[in-house]
């Protein structure tokens, strides 16, 4: 299990590197599976088991997190930010942003405040799990606790 956690953390780091470099189009299940050396099906199952969410949801949330930061910290147009993070149009970006954070990108840019990402149950839970996965070296805290209880 420890080896898988290291591999998943490598994938998480690769996802962040590619999104930051503007190369998120290359983030496919096939490419990430090849990096791990496992089939797409096995990679998908293991990622979900460890992260508690599907890989595609994690990718979407990471893109939105990078876009949120760009909206807040840059003077780039919202269309440029949308395209940079893989959205087909300003409208698609605005819909996804509103769904994730409860306000439009332009509203957020005018009044940057902590996003209301936890306003609807599952989405907020998914983002918390994503943060846990990223901050805990690939292991969810509750899984660590379960592992320790099982060993006692």
PLY file of the C-alpha trace (Angstrom):
ply
format ascii 1.0
element vertex 152
property float x
property float y
property float z
element edge 151
property int vertex1
property int vertex2
end_header
0.00 0.00 0.00
2.85 2.40 0.84
4.27 2.00 -2.67
0.89 2.89 -4.20
0.65 5.98 -2.02
4.05 7.11 -3.30
2.95 6.47 -6.88
-0.33 8.34 -6.42
1.54 11.26 -4.85
3.81 11.29 -7.90
0.70 11.48 -10.10
-0.74 14.29 -7.96
2.54 16.20 -8.27
2.60 15.58 -12.04
-0.98 16.88 -12.33
-0.03 20.08 -10.51
3.13 20.55 -12.60
1.27 20.13 -15.87
-1.61 22.38 -14.88
0.83 25.07 -13.69
2.76 24.77 -16.95
-0.44 25.13 -18.99
-0.12 21.57 -20.29
-3.27 20.17 -18.71
-4.49 18.87 -22.08
-1.82 16.16 -21.78
-3.39 14.96 -18.53
-5.20 11.89 -19.70
-5.92 8.68 -17.88
-3.77 6.89 -20.44
-0.74 9.14 -19.83
-1.05 8.91 -16.06
-1.53 5.12 -16.19
1.57 4.77 -18.33
3.51 6.86 -15.82
2.45 4.43 -13.09
2.95 1.36 -15.24
-0.56 -0.03 -14.68
-3.71 -0.38 -16.74
-6.19 2.47 -16.93
-8.82 0.45 -15.09
-6.48 -0.50 -12.24
-5.15 3.07 -11.96
-8.70 4.43 -11.78
-9.70 1.94 -9.08
-6.59 2.51 -6.97
-6.79 6.30 -7.25
-10.41 6.24 -6.11
-9.60 3.83 -3.28
-6.77 6.00 -1.97
-8.13 9.47 -2.76
-11.79 8.77 -2.15
-12.82 10.33 -5.46
-12.51 9.57 -9.17
-9.41 10.83 -10.94
-11.50 12.95 -13.34
-13.09 14.79 -10.39
-9.68 15.40 -8.85
-8.40 16.79 -12.17
-11.41 19.10 -12.49
-11.01 20.38 -8.95
-7.29 21.03 -9.37
-7.91 22.95 -12.61
-10.55 25.02 -10.84
-8.20 25.69 -7.91
-5.49 26.94 -10.28
-8.06 29.03 -12.18
-9.34 30.51 -8.90
-5.83 31.64 -8.03
-5.31 33.10 -11.51
-8.58 35.05 -11.32
-7.56 36.47 -7.96
-3.87 37.14 -8.62
-3.56 38.05 -12.29
-4.85 40.76 -14.57
-5.32 38.26 -17.42
-8.70 38.28 -19.08
-11.17 35.69 -17.87
-11.23 34.19 -21.36
-7.45 33.73 -21.30
-7.69 32.06 -17.89
-10.55 29.86 -19.08
-8.61 28.67 -22.12
-5.39 28.18 -20.12
-7.17 25.80 -17.75
-8.97 23.77 -20.39
-12.38 25.39 -20.75
-13.87 25.73 -24.22
-15.40 29.16 -23.61
-15.86 31.98 -21.14
-19.41 30.73 -20.56
-18.32 27.17 -19.76
-15.71 28.53 -17.36
-18.26 30.80 -15.67
-20.74 27.92 -15.22
-18.05 25.63 -13.74
-16.72 28.42 -11.51
-20.19 29.29 -10.20
-20.95 25.62 -9.60
-17.70 25.11 -7.68
-17.53 28.37 -5.73
-21.02 29.89 -5.70
-20.15 33.07 -7.62
-18.88 34.07 -11.05
-15.20 34.68 -11.80
-15.84 38.40 -12.31
-17.66 38.65 -8.96
-14.76 36.86 -7.29
-12.21 39.14 -8.97
-14.06 42.24 -7.74
-14.37 40.90 -4.20
-11.86 38.11 -3.54
-12.88 36.22 -0.45
-12.55 32.60 0.57
-14.63 30.60 -1.89
-17.80 28.93 -0.74
-16.67 25.58 -2.12
-18.09 23.63 0.80
-21.59 25.05 0.34
-22.93 21.78 -1.13
-22.08 18.50 0.59
-20.23 16.23 -1.83
-18.31 18.93 -3.72
-16.94 20.34 -0.48
-16.08 16.85 0.75
-14.25 16.09 -2.50
-12.16 19.23 -2.17
-11.33 18.43 1.44
-10.21 14.95 0.41
-8.13 16.45 -2.40
-6.41 18.76 0.08
-5.81 15.88 2.48
-4.37 13.77 -0.30
-2.06 16.53 -1.45
-0.96 17.56 2.04
-0.56 14.11 3.53
1.76 12.60 0.97
-0.98 10.70 -0.83
-2.78 9.21 2.18
-6.10 10.29 3.54
-6.06 10.98 7.25
-9.02 8.70 7.98
-7.28 5.85 6.17
-4.14 6.46 8.24
-6.25 6.26 11.40
-7.92 3.05 10.21
-4.52 1.52 9.38
-3.19 2.39 12.83
-6.29 0.96 14.55
-5.98 -2.22 12.51
-2.35 -2.67 13.56
-3.02 -2.12 17.28
0 1
1 2
2 3
3 4
4 5
5 6
6 7
7 8
8 9
9 10
10 11
11 12
12 13
13 14
14 15
15 16
16 17
17 18
18 19
19 20
20 21
21 22
22 23
23 24
24 25
25 26
26 27
27 28
28 29
29 30
30 31
31 32
32 33
33 34
34 35
35 36
36 37
37 38
38 39
39 40
40 41
41 42
42 43
43 44
44 45
45 46
46 47
47 48
48 49
49 50
50 51
51 52
52 53
53 54
54 55
55 56
56 57
57 58
58 59
59 60
60 61
61 62
62 63
63 64
64 65
65 66
66 67
67 68
68 69
69 70
70 71
71 72
72 73
73 74
74 75
75 76
76 77
77 78
78 79
79 80
80 81
81 82
82 83
83 84
84 85
85 86
86 87
87 88
88 89
89 90
90 91
91 92
92 93
93 94
94 95
95 96
96 97
97 98
98 99
99 100
100 101
101 102
102 103
103 104
104 105
105 106
106 107
107 108
108 109
109 110
110 111
111 112
112 113
113 114
114 115
115 116
116 117
117 118
118 119
119 120
120 121
121 122
122 123
123 124
124 125
125 126
126 127
127 128
128 129
129 130
130 131
131 132
132 133
133 134
134 135
135 136
136 137
137 138
138 139
139 140
140 141
141 142
142 143
143 144
144 145
145 146
146 147
147 148
148 149
149 150
150 151
